[in-house]
């Protein structure tokens, strides 16, 4: 059965070089056949690939992009349900994960407790279907602790949790065992970076492995102070700084954000990023202390209910007022992603007077 997929089209004489570049960048979908047609080759791309990543991978080579039908490289099951229909009761098949997180060459599944006895079969079946992943992991437990990490079980493939993840051409060193990272914030990383102006000073209060800082420094001649209490996260950020051509500068800092901000002069920053949705409210006073008048806070929080936008507006106004500042304008409030049933990760852009 054919599937419509995004492609890169090049002239046939460029084919082998293009294939090697796409494979090296982990953008080529090996589950589908390359199409030869009228002197051109069409290469199927992974569904999560964005245009900037392709531009970077092909390094200036001329190509065209679009969507077309591709044939699978193998005959066999295309879904977990198909692959496991003879190994699990029908009521269990309905509980199989329908989505997964792609982080570099690692796939991360969330498997319900009811399927724990089948985790090995699920992992092996997943890797047979998706041969481009070198490792299949399953989440174990919730994110916890100051370092915001969780445990993972290796279901199939290489026994590893470290990889290089690429988004919008930015290469990010990730080790899921020691530092938090979510590929679901891809658009948010890019959105904030696009807002930053040249020569800005930016404080990324809970940088983690540094995706916001890396996106900004790759796009803008600016200075980002990237703070995290997790020394392992900062070590990974430093690795990523060597992987990317940066036009701006990043200052990695291992510290508690409260303690670090106390050492900064008031009104030292043009922008503060507060991506710690379970705890950012405790740091609003610190952000307000270090922010210039007219500066911007990107504030993240977990909220539910029928009107999370209204809740976030009210909450941020009260928090900023309690910190001795005022919100001049809230140009945007939006739902970033679903974080749990009836709960959303929210963001508000706050201009502070």
Secondary structure, 3 states (H helix, E strand, C coil): CCEEEEEEEEEHHHHHHHHHHHHHCCCECCCECCEEECCEEEEEECCCCCHHHHHHHHCCCCCEEEEEEECECCCCCCCHHHHHCCCCCHHHHCCCCCCCEEECCEEEECCCHHHHHHHHHHHHHHHHHCCCCCEEEEEEEEEECCCCEEEEEEEEECCCCEEEEEECCEEEEEECCCCCCCHHHHHHHHHHHHHCCCCCEEEECCCCCCHHHHHHHHHCCCEEEEEECCHHHHHHHHHHHHHCCCCCEEEEEECCHHHHHHCCCCCCEEEEEECCCCCHHHHHHHHHHHEEEEEEEEEEEEEECCCHHHHHHHHHHHHHHHCCCCEEEEEEEEEEEEEECCEEEEEEEEEEC
